[in-house]
Every structure is written in structure tokens, then in C-alpha cells.
Amino acid sequence: MIYVGCEGTHTSGHFDICASHGHNLMVYGNDGCAALWMMVSRGHANDARKLWHRNGGGVFSLDQDNLTMPSHLLAMAEFPIFAFEQHLGDLILIPSECAHQVINVGKGYTIKCAWNTTTTESLMHCLESILPVNRRILKPEIFRAKTQLAAVMNGAIKSLESKLWERSLLRSMQI
Ligand SMILES: O=C(O)CCC(=O)C(=O)O
């Protein structure tokens, strides 16, 4: 995903899809331009949900990316909010299930290149907790978590089968 931002543009609070881990690298930025990130740790994901809900976004606000919280309200939160200023060349890592929002500042443009990764842990969490929410709010399952899981299982079965076959071949040669 490529984000092109100029002063005042923003990305509303959200969790990255399918409980994946996010990576965001600023690859272009005019002098004085930056992106202000606000992030909540996974341990406070439910507190973040309630805060976004209370301030008008609705119960599934962070799953629907529909509200950018003003900084002064975030400053009053009763749990830690981590703030980062991202400049040209800075890489931001977004652990799975960490709510975050981004505001672009400075006269000019920034370009950020973002990608996501899935681990076995994040995939399991996605299947158990995220997909049921996605179904309720009709959010498309872009990462096709079940297909990923099927591909991983097929790969594991094939590798196991070929190891068993090699072993039985070796055994028959020894006889
Ligand atoms: O840079 C932005 O505007 C948003 C980036 C973001 O939310 C992400 O990479 O997950």
C-alpha cells in the first residue's frame, strides 16, 4: 500500500487487517514534513475500542476506520498512547492488534510504503476473533486468512509425505 499525504490529511484510527503486523517506511518527504503517529499497545486494545466508541465512532469504530481522534482527547486517555514523529527514511513497526492513527504535517508531501505480515499466531487470532467481527460489519476479508491457512497446511502435509516416502525408500534399500 502507498500513502501519499500532504498537510492535514490523515488516516483514521484502525487495527491493521486480519491481526497482521504492519510495516511503514517513509520513502519521500519534503523538508519539514512528517507524519504524527498515535498508537495503543495490544494490551489496551479494548480500552482503545471503548475510547473510539465513546467519542462517536461506534462499537466497531477501529474496525471500520471511521474516526480520527483529536490529539487533546488522546492526551486525556486513561491508558498509555505512544506518539511517534516519522520523517523521511523512518520505518514504523505496528505490532498485531495495536490501534493507530496518522496525521500528516508540514508544507509539502510525504510518501509512505506500507506492507503487512502474518504469523501463525496472528493468523490464529484472526480466525478466532477478527473474522467474526468482519462478518458482522460486512468487512471484506482481503487477506483470505482461511486460504492462507489451507496453503500452509497443504505445504506441511506435502513436506511430511515426501519425508515419509524418503524414509520408506531408504528402509527398503537397506533390506
Ligand atoms: O500513513 C498513513 O497515513 C497510515 C499508515 C497506516 O495506517 C499503516 O501503515 O497501517
The ligand as an SDF file (V2000), in Angstrom:
LIG
                    3D

 10  9  0  0  0  0  0  0  0  0999 V2000
    0.4330    6.7380    6.6960 O   0  0  0  0  0  0  0  0  0  0  0  0
   -0.7600    6.6950    6.8840 C   0  0  0  0  0  0  0  0  0  0  0  0
   -1.4990    7.6260    6.6100 O   0  0  0  0  0  0  0  0  0  0  0  0
   -1.3940    5.4850    7.5120 C   0  0  0  0  0  0  0  0  0  0  0  0
   -0.4740    4.3300    7.6380 C   0  0  0  0  0  0  0  0  0  0  0  0
   -1.1040    3.1730    8.3330 C   0  0  0  0  0  0  0  0  0  0  0  0
   -2.0990    3.2640    8.9960 O   0  0  0  0  0  0  0  0  0  0  0  0
   -0.4920    1.8780    8.2130 C   0  0  0  0  0  0  0  0  0  0  0  0
    0.5680    1.7310    7.5740 O   0  0  0  0  0  0  0  0  0  0  0  0
   -1.0600    0.9140    8.7920 O   0  0  0  0  0  0  0  0  0  0  0  0
  1  2  2  0
  2  3  1  0
  2  4  1  0
  4  5  1  0
  5  6  1  0
  6  7  2  0
  6  8  1  0
  8  9  2  0
  8 10  1  0
M  END
$$$$
